[in-house]
Amino acid sequence: MVNHKIKIEILRTCEQCPKKLPVGSFVVLSNVPGAEVPQGVCARAFHSIYPSAMGMRFSDATYWEQGKGCLDIVCPDSQTTYRLSRFNE
């Protein structure tokens, strides 16, 4: 079974974001998270990210990707933009 790692990078942030993460910071999903939100990512944002991240983790391509192996997701609460990127080491 395919099992890619997913990089979640901050592309754009805004004043309403409770985490106030700097642009360019990132976390990597290397294990399938259960109910645990990665450190530094807001739970509300992760709720929006998780379904797409899991689809990207376990497939080589999805129809909703915007480029080869990447997808931008905007947090519905703060308009912070995250880029999900698929990679293997």
Secondary structure, DSSP 8 states (H G I E B T S, - for coil): ----EEEEEEEE--TT-SS---TT-EEEE-S--SS---TTS-HHHHHHHHHHHHHHHT-S--TT-SBTTEEEEE-TTT--EEEEEEE--
